[in-house]
Amino acid sequence: MERASPVEEYPLCGSENIGGNERNLNAGSNTTNNDDHSDDNDSEVLRDTIKLYGTLLLLFILLFSWVRRQFPRVYNIRKWVDGLKSYLADDQHGFISWMWHVYDISDDELMDECGMDALCFVRLIDMGFRLSLVGIFNALWLIPIYLTAEHSNQTQDIQDDIVKTTIAHVPSGSSRLYATIFAAYIMFGYTMYLILKEFDWYIEARHRFLRKRMARHFAVFVRNVPIEYRNNQNLEAFFRRCFTNEDVLEARLAINAPGLAKVLANRDATLANLEHALAVYEREGVRPRHNDTLLVLGSEVDSIECYSSELEKLNNEVGQRIDQLNAVVRGSVSVSLAQNGSGDEEPQTTSDQGMDQALVPLLSAQGSQTNGNGLDPLAAHHTEPSQSCDRSNNSVHFSGSSFSEDQTARRGGGNTLDKLTKTFNRTVKNAQSVAGRAVDTATSVANKATSVATDAAGRAVTMVLGGDEGEIISAGFVVFTKHSTANAALQMIHHKTPFTMEVMEAPDPKDIFWGNVSRTHEDIQLGMLLSFGMAAGVCLLWTIPMSFFASLSNASAVRSDVKWLDEIFSNHPLLVPITEQLAPFLVVISNASLPTILGAIALFEGPISTGVVEASKFTKLATFMIIQTFFVSAISGGVFQAISAILKDWREIVTILSNSLPAQGTYFMQIMLSMTTVTSGFEMFRIYPLVTAALRSKIGPNRTEKERKKIFMSLRPLSDPPPFPHADFTSRLVLYYMIFFVYSVISPLTPLITGACLAVKGTIFRGQFIYIYGPRRDSGGKLWAHFIQIMLSCMLIAQVTIFGLLGLKKAAKQIPLFFPLPIITVLFNFYIRQMHFRVASYLPTDECLVEDTSLDESCDLSFLRGAYTQPQLTAERNPIPEGNLEGVLRTTEGYGAC
């Protein structure tokens, strides 16, 4: 019976691999139509793909090896740009020798000079390459077994040499399927072993990163702070009661300051205009002038005089607003916020002490004790330690006096506790009643005091600053003096209500999205829901263009369904092979826009740093790759494309499905070759950065060196390369791993392509990290942990796919032997998720104590003090413009006013 083409009856039915499946069905169907044999062209397609993209990749590498030496300023950024310089970039090596000399750099050197994120990325590539070597070893004996499979009516129509090397050429129930199971045990067994070995390295490297003396390792981010702690001093006191006085350096709750931010933006623009006007005057000797309004009829004024006068006014306003906001912060019971951003302390007011005393019962029974000066100990705790600290005997000096637990006990604290304890033992019920009333009273007083102070401050701020300016936000940062304390705070539950007093890892101070710090819990939850919905919608909608592009991989089949394509191909037959080779290229190019789209969607979740955005974007991109490539294409695609053949003869369902899935390996090999060539070419030659740098040199202010170094309309100068997009490239590695796991034992040629692609990528990206990208926005290798979690899921997906394929192949004797493998993988998954990821997330206590001892010896906390103060509150009050302003200003009538 002659079988109709599946594409004719089911065009573009939601699969990425329509054309590929059409070809595969023809390869695996049990039909006597000799015309179908002409469609068995996997060997020709793969050969043409290797010729095309292999030749292009070789030309790219040779051309890059030449241009990198001819234009070192473009391709060796880290040799001359301040802030990115590295001794690793001093030697560019030879024309070709650079390709192996990049492997001379040790992991420690790469981590120190390029960042742990860079090291983790290249190690993931290296791990994939090692897995490919094991797959190649399996291919040495799997290919002969599949190729020489016994004759069967089910496989008699398979004529393509590539398809013959797959499991599709093995008849149902054949004893050769034992080889598939044995190869799967070797592959996945080695994968689990390699994950354990890589985890040993990762934990050691991660702890080394966490030991670095960076502000982020001594701080935590606190969100949804309850109202009773919603000021710097009370939040400070809470954590000091959780630990010790000396362990907490400062607390910095964020403050709403949109007005100050707007004034600062205006001042920055005015300063830039003044510097530009001075540069014009110095270069041309002519005083520039401009209209003082947006209207053409506005009066013309001297630009230098106008901008300098406006700058002076804005500087005064900035200083006033900073003083007012600092007063609001101090009025909200805070003495830790630095005055004028200089770190000078401010004395605590009497009202502050009274509020502290009202909050004492909420914090601790000992909090009601007073020191020798008649002040509440919590009030003393709120004063920051001096620069010269003494941590011996668990004591710390504050403003010329010192307290310790022993001294507090000697001053009456211990006796009070003993009396209270005896009273509780004698009359438990009465004591509980009295204590309950005392706590209720204290709580009421505290809430009233907090409410009065907050309302008064709010009214004053509204009158002076306007709007919500000066509102204390329920989120901020707490800075500790020890590694051990920060690690303990991260792992503790600080409130009985879920999501209240939520503590998480603090980002680098320079990488904080302060606008998202103020987002409420409800806002974040809604944003996460919207983010999930939009990401799911994009994933579903993306199937339509992907299906069309993928269908072009077999142009000879799709032309029968699309008439205008049939006419074009009939008139120009040479376009058929060209279109088939462009299909994977179009898929790669269309996917290139996904990181931007999903990155924008991730911002709805309220991330507080770039690292959080990258982690969210990576998870979305990786999930997208798996769903679009396998759940839609490899599985659903095979079923959808087989429907027409099944409807013609339902008895062929098992044969069609068991043969269509394995033969799709050719299409995925095309994808890998195309993706490697395109991404490597763009990355090596830095196409996007060079284009944006060229545009930046022509667009925007370029009079001064400062202007030329600035980003203008998202256009970066050559001296400011963009950070490496780790989430984008790491998510693409997920696709390589997914293809490898599924097809390494089904289509043994796949590891050859995977290994070649990863070898090229490993060399190129090592070179890029050494010569181009610095360790900016280093998350400490967090994406590595996310990748391993997804990798474990990919292993299970691959094993389920192989299990289903063995069922289609009627491998009744072999399936019981394969069944333990998914169980072992699930158990390994449970085992690795118990402690490995947690151990890698935190610095162990013993290592914390070693680092704390080292810090005690130096007692240098300057890198911590004020590190998490809001940037608006530490803004420079009187910035000096670049250029010679002295002697240029004049007071002639008609100048000096805008």
C-alpha angles and dihedrals in degrees: 000000000000113000122217120231113269091221091057093059101031109032118185094346099174100289130123092210106050096134093042093050091048088057092045095049091053088051094052105033122109100236137131096215105120091199089073090066090070089067093058092096103134091121093051093046094048092045091051091046093053091047093049103041095029091055092045092049092050091049090048092053094047093046092046091049087058101042094046089064095041095049107031092159089064101036101033103050094154092064097065112014114097112236092027101056117129133175088226089072095054093091118052091182124207135324093273103001092081087076093070098027090067086069090058088075110097123228092248092053092047091050094048096045103031104025135252092272089061092047092049091050095053091044090055088054090048091049091052090050092052090050088051090055090056089048090052089052089054090047091059091071102021095061094056090046094051094039095053096044116147120268116270138169088235093061103028093105095054103107102154114104094218093052090049089062091058132079087258087080092058114092120235114276093013118155087229088079087078086074090058091054093046091050090049091054091050093048101044093036091056090045092057091046091050092050090055091049093047090049090057089055094042095051092050093047092044092052090048088055092048091052092062114112096247126141092237091063091058098045140066132202114235120199133185094022111190117248094250090062098035098122133068097254098048092045088050090050092050094057092041088057089048090054128000135302095254095047095070118066102177146328122226117192113188120248128211107248111159092142093054090046090053093049091048090051091051091047092050090051092048091048091051090049091050093050090049091050091050090050091052091050094048093048102039102023091229123115107235119230134195141177113273092220137042089250120095090229093058119124117265117241138181106270097212094049093043097048094043091052092046091047091054091052093048092047089055091048092048091051093048094049092048090050091049093049092046088051089052090051092049090045088056089064099272128134098160097078109101116243110239089351091285100112095244113151124238122213118249118250126233091247089055091055091048092053091048091052090050090053094048098094090052092056106039143331088241091056092083092068122102132216128236093278093056094253127127112261090229089059089054090047090058093065110093120246115260122249092257103061132178115203097177118124090013093286133127131192120238122187095331098318132082136213133195134174091253093050092048090052091049090053093062104281095109094048091050091053092049092051091048091049093051091048091052091050093051099044111015097168095046092045092050091050093049092044091049092051090046092051092046091049093047091047092050092049091047093049092047092047091048091046093049093047093045094046092047093048091045093052092047092049093047091053095044104033104017133228119018092333110144097020111149110236122222093237136065146119135289117204121205131195096226139054091223094055094049091049091049092049090053093055099043130093106232103185138029093228115082114251091009116123087005111186124200139161115293119234125224109290091239092052100055122124095214091185090065094046089077096052114119126234092252091050092051093048091050090047091052090051092050091046092053093047094048093046091051090048093051090049092054096044092047089066092074100061091035091055092052095046092047092048088061089066086084101038093168089063100041093050090072089063101038109057098194090053090050090054092049093047091046091054094040111030092175089069091069098074091036091055091048091055093045093054097081089040091057090049091053094046093048091050089053090079093055097084091057093047096044091042090057090048090052090060089069088070092069100243115189096208145021090255091061091049091050092050093050093045092049093053091050094046093047092048089048091053093050096045098043096041102041115010091046103028111026098035109021091032093057092049096045094047091048094053096089092049091046091051089053093052117001090192089072095061096102094044094046096049095043091052101038097057099053094046091058088078088089092061092049091049087055089052093052094048092047094046093048093050097045098043093042092050094049092045098046096049093037091226098173097043091047093050093048091045091051091050091046091054089058101034127061133012113329105159098109133036089246091055093048091054094052125099110243122193090342090305111132125206119235091255091060108056116189118255116268109269097233095172092054098050096037091054089054088056087060088063092052091050093046093051091046096050094048100041106029091093097024097051106017094194089069096080089056091059094039093051093048093049094048092047090056093045092049093055096044097047094046087056092047093053092048098046106024118020125060127201095272120151091007110183094189096254098302093148089061090065092047090049093052091051091053091042090058089053091049090055091055093046090051093049092049089051092051090045091053091047091052088052090053088049089055091237093166093157096044101045095072088057092049096045096080091058096071089044091053090048092051091050090048088050091053091046096050093046094053100075113339097084092042094049089052092049098059137041110246118249095246092053090045091055092050091052092044090053090051090050091048090058093055097030089197109152096159092111089058103042110099093351092131099040112129109265093231090060093052097043117137109263101205111022114191114228119233112251137050104301095160112093092015099083117084135178100218113145111269095035134084098048133088 
